[in-house]
Amino acid sequence: MKAIIRPMTDLAKKMDEIERFCIIESLPVYITKKGTGRLVVLGHETYENLMSELEKF
């Protein structure tokens, strides 16, 4: 899976771009702060699919 990595400042400045990756391309976006991973942003459908897969175990 392709990794999309963006700095924390992009959450406010480039939310449309992050949303496109998450919703249209179904990719997670890794958010960093000072070069360290802090968050992962997922589209709702991707998140629900992951949770459904986890429930199988």
CNS distance restraints for C-alpha pairs under 8 A (distance, minus, plus):
assign (resid   1 and name CA) (resid  27 and name CA) 7.85 0.50 0.50
assign (resid   2 and name CA) (resid  27 and name CA) 7.31 0.50 0.50
assign (resid   3 and name CA) (resid  27 and name CA) 7.68 0.50 0.50
assign (resid   3 and name CA) (resid  28 and name CA) 7.22 0.50 0.50
assign (resid   3 and name CA) (resid  29 and name CA) 7.06 0.50 0.50
assign (resid   3 and name CA) (resid  30 and name CA) 7.48 0.50 0.50
assign (resid   4 and name CA) (resid  21 and name CA) 7.94 0.50 0.50
assign (resid   4 and name CA) (resid  27 and name CA) 7.46 0.50 0.50
assign (resid   4 and name CA) (resid  28 and name CA) 6.74 0.50 0.50
assign (resid   4 and name CA) (resid  29 and name CA) 4.89 0.50 0.50
assign (resid   4 and name CA) (resid  30 and name CA) 6.02 0.50 0.50
assign (resid   5 and name CA) (resid  29 and name CA) 5.78 0.50 0.50
assign (resid   5 and name CA) (resid  30 and name CA) 4.68 0.50 0.50
assign (resid   5 and name CA) (resid  31 and name CA) 5.95 0.50 0.50
assign (resid   5 and name CA) (resid  32 and name CA) 7.22 0.50 0.50
assign (resid   6 and name CA) (resid  10 and name CA) 6.40 0.50 0.50
assign (resid   6 and name CA) (resid  29 and name CA) 7.05 0.50 0.50
assign (resid   6 and name CA) (resid  30 and name CA) 6.22 0.50 0.50
assign (resid   6 and name CA) (resid  31 and name CA) 5.08 0.50 0.50
assign (resid   6 and name CA) (resid  32 and name CA) 6.22 0.50 0.50
assign (resid   7 and name CA) (resid  11 and name CA) 7.73 0.50 0.50
assign (resid   7 and name CA) (resid  31 and name CA) 5.44 0.50 0.50
assign (resid   7 and name CA) (resid  32 and name CA) 4.74 0.50 0.50
assign (resid   7 and name CA) (resid  33 and name CA) 5.97 0.50 0.50
assign (resid   7 and name CA) (resid  34 and name CA) 7.84 0.50 0.50
assign (resid   7 and name CA) (resid  35 and name CA) 7.71 0.50 0.50
assign (resid   8 and name CA) (resid  31 and name CA) 5.61 0.50 0.50
assign (resid   8 and name CA) (resid  32 and name CA) 5.55 0.50 0.50
assign (resid   8 and name CA) (resid  33 and name CA) 5.51 0.50 0.50
assign (resid   9 and name CA) (resid  13 and name CA) 6.41 0.50 0.50
assign (resid  10 and name CA) (resid  14 and name CA) 4.83 0.50 0.50
assign (resid  10 and name CA) (resid  15 and name CA) 6.57 0.50 0.50
assign (resid  10 and name CA) (resid  18 and name CA) 7.98 0.50 0.50
assign (resid  11 and name CA) (resid  15 and name CA) 5.25 0.50 0.50
assign (resid  11 and name CA) (resid  18 and name CA) 7.44 0.50 0.50
assign (resid  14 and name CA) (resid  18 and name CA) 6.48 0.50 0.50
assign (resid  15 and name CA) (resid  19 and name CA) 5.95 0.50 0.50
assign (resid  16 and name CA) (resid  20 and name CA) 6.18 0.50 0.50
assign (resid  17 and name CA) (resid  21 and name CA) 6.47 0.50 0.50
assign (resid  18 and name CA) (resid  22 and name CA) 6.29 0.50 0.50
assign (resid  18 and name CA) (resid  29 and name CA) 6.86 0.50 0.50
assign (resid  19 and name CA) (resid  23 and name CA) 5.75 0.50 0.50
assign (resid  19 and name CA) (resid  24 and name CA) 7.68 0.50 0.50
assign (resid  19 and name CA) (resid  43 and name CA) 7.62 0.50 0.50
assign (resid  20 and name CA) (resid  24 and name CA) 5.14 0.50 0.50
assign (resid  20 and name CA) (resid  25 and name CA) 6.54 0.50 0.50
assign (resid  21 and name CA) (resid  25 and name CA) 4.95 0.50 0.50
assign (resid  21 and name CA) (resid  26 and name CA) 6.24 0.50 0.50
assign (resid  21 and name CA) (resid  27 and name CA) 5.43 0.50 0.50
assign (resid  21 and name CA) (resid  28 and name CA) 7.16 0.50 0.50
assign (resid  21 and name CA) (resid  29 and name CA) 7.14 0.50 0.50
assign (resid  22 and name CA) (resid  26 and name CA) 4.79 0.50 0.50
assign (resid  22 and name CA) (resid  27 and name CA) 4.88 0.50 0.50
assign (resid  22 and name CA) (resid  28 and name CA) 5.71 0.50 0.50
assign (resid  22 and name CA) (resid  29 and name CA) 6.84 0.50 0.50
assign (resid  22 and name CA) (resid  41 and name CA) 7.18 0.50 0.50
assign (resid  22 and name CA) (resid  42 and name CA) 5.44 0.50 0.50
assign (resid  22 and name CA) (resid  43 and name CA) 4.73 0.50 0.50
assign (resid  23 and name CA) (resid  27 and name CA) 7.51 0.50 0.50
assign (resid  23 and name CA) (resid  42 and name CA) 7.84 0.50 0.50
assign (resid  23 and name CA) (resid  43 and name CA) 5.09 0.50 0.50
assign (resid  23 and name CA) (resid  44 and name CA) 7.78 0.50 0.50
assign (resid  23 and name CA) (resid  45 and name CA) 7.94 0.50 0.50
assign (resid  26 and name CA) (resid  42 and name CA) 7.68 0.50 0.50
assign (resid  26 and name CA) (resid  43 and name CA) 6.61 0.50 0.50
assign (resid  26 and name CA) (resid  46 and name CA) 6.40 0.50 0.50
assign (resid  27 and name CA) (resid  42 and name CA) 7.00 0.50 0.50
assign (resid  27 and name CA) (resid  43 and name CA) 7.80 0.50 0.50
assign (resid  28 and name CA) (resid  40 and name CA) 6.42 0.50 0.50
assign (resid  28 and name CA) (resid  41 and name CA) 5.65 0.50 0.50
assign (resid  28 and name CA) (resid  42 and name CA) 4.94 0.50 0.50
assign (resid  28 and name CA) (resid  43 and name CA) 7.50 0.50 0.50
assign (resid  29 and name CA) (resid  40 and name CA) 5.59 0.50 0.50
assign (resid  29 and name CA) (resid  41 and name CA) 5.10 0.50 0.50
assign (resid  29 and name CA) (resid  42 and name CA) 6.72 0.50 0.50
assign (resid  30 and name CA) (resid  37 and name CA) 6.88 0.50 0.50
assign (resid  30 and name CA) (resid  38 and name CA) 7.62 0.50 0.50
assign (resid  30 and name CA) (resid  39 and name CA) 5.92 0.50 0.50
assign (resid  30 and name CA) (resid  40 and name CA) 4.54 0.50 0.50
assign (resid  30 and name CA) (resid  41 and name CA) 6.46 0.50 0.50
assign (resid  31 and name CA) (resid  37 and name CA) 6.05 0.50 0.50
assign (resid  31 and name CA) (resid  38 and name CA) 5.76 0.50 0.50
assign (resid  31 and name CA) (resid  39 and name CA) 4.98 0.50 0.50
assign (resid  31 and name CA) (resid  40 and name CA) 5.95 0.50 0.50
assign (resid  31 and name CA) (resid  41 and name CA) 7.47 0.50 0.50
assign (resid  32 and name CA) (resid  36 and name CA) 5.11 0.50 0.50
assign (resid  32 and name CA) (resid  37 and name CA) 4.39 0.50 0.50
assign (resid  32 and name CA) (resid  38 and name CA) 5.22 0.50 0.50
assign (resid  32 and name CA) (resid  39 and name CA) 6.91 0.50 0.50
assign (resid  33 and name CA) (resid  37 and name CA) 6.50 0.50 0.50
assign (resid  33 and name CA) (resid  38 and name CA) 6.30 0.50 0.50
assign (resid  42 and name CA) (resid  46 and name CA) 6.30 0.50 0.50
assign (resid  42 and name CA) (resid  47 and name CA) 6.07 0.50 0.50
assign (resid  43 and name CA) (resid  47 and name CA) 6.22 0.50 0.50
assign (resid  44 and name CA) (resid  48 and name CA) 6.16 0.50 0.50
assign (resid  45 and name CA) (resid  49 and name CA) 6.15 0.50 0.50
assign (resid  46 and name CA) (resid  50 and name CA) 6.24 0.50 0.50
assign (resid  47 and name CA) (resid  51 and name CA) 6.24 0.50 0.50
assign (resid  48 and name CA) (resid  52 and name CA) 6.16 0.50 0.50
assign (resid  49 and name CA) (resid  53 and name CA) 6.27 0.50 0.50
assign (resid  50 and name CA) (resid  54 and name CA) 6.26 0.50 0.50
assign (resid  51 and name CA) (resid  55 and name CA) 6.25 0.50 0.50
assign (resid  52 and name CA) (resid  56 and name CA) 6.84 0.50 0.50
assign (resid  53 and name CA) (resid  57 and name CA) 7.58 0.50 0.50
